[in-house]
Amino acid sequence: MFFARNLEVMVRSGMQVLDGLEILKRQTKSKPFIAMIDQLIVDIKNGHFLSSGLERYKNVFGDFFINLIRVGESSGTLSENLKYLADELKKKDELNKKIKSAMAYPIILMVATLGIVGILAFFVFPKILPVLKSLNVKLPVVTVGFMAVSQFLLDYGVYIGVILAILLVSFFLLLRVQKFRYYWHWLITKIPFVKTMSQNINMVNFARTLGLLLRSGVKIIEALQISADTLTNLVYKGEIVRMSEGVRQGDALSKYLTTDSKLFPPIFSEMIVVGENTGKLDESLLFLANFYESELDESTQNMSNILEPAMLLFMGLVVTLVALAIITPIYSMTQNIHG
């Protein structure tokens, strides 16, 4: 993002790309990035375009970045395309931060709750259990339940932890298998509430990437293929690849969008039809990107508003039950003594 923004400012001011890279090299503190800029400088000095040099580092910059640079170089709009890239990367970064911040607080509360339960089960209850068992009173159901859970965790907690760790590692290893990852992504598109958030994320990324590529002069078939590569959800990626093949055969883009309303909502398809009919498809796509970004903001905020009190309530319930499990039998014993 900063590479694109700084280079855009220098190119727009009339500076040569080579001089701009030299300045960026002096400003950069990251050694791997300095090494990349060094190689780009060598490539340009040898008569290559910037986009050709970036091809070496496709895993860093990606097809979307490289193609916008290539189009900018061939059309004389490099500074404008660098600005598009900087703005787009900034928006993607902000989008990721919004999603992470929406999930952060509920996760912290969940970890805290599990931590409290773990401390009680493994450290507090084992010390209190002998005392509770020695009491000459009928123990309440809550206390008996907690005693049973605590004993079970003491006896089998290590095995449960190992099994959970194996399952977690196995899941992440399986995600590397294309077929399993596809079915996992398909499942995400079916889970209530999660599917809405997933749809909004994919709509934003697809619409903005395709819109910027079309605005920059990339042909629609190539733009669709690049857009597919920028998506992480394999279900959406497969659908967009299928669209690009259909468009290559002469079909309209909207034809494929209207046949799959589960992945692409009706308003998205309708706006694409309008864009195709008016010859302003790039404007329609960028409007849709902004629209679904606002939808995503709202959905993440709603999720946070629902999960935060739910997690606090759950934590409060756990603490209350633990307090009752410990205090109730002690209170019963004191009543018997007074009696």
WOSULPE-V351846 format. One record per helix or strand of 3 or more residues. SS is the DSSP state (a for helix, b for strand). FROM is the first residue (numbers start at 0). TO is the last residue. If there is no record, write none. Layout:
BEGIN
ss->SS from->FROM to->TO
ss->SS from->FROM to->TO
END
This chain:
BEGIN
ss->a from->1 to->11
ss->a from->16 to->26
ss->a from->30 to->44
ss->a from->49 to->74
ss->a from->77 to->133
ss->a from->140 to->173
ss->a from->177 to->187
ss->a from->193 to->214
ss->a from->219 to->229
ss->a from->233 to->247
ss->a from->252 to->257
ss->a from->265 to->277
ss->a from->280 to->337
END
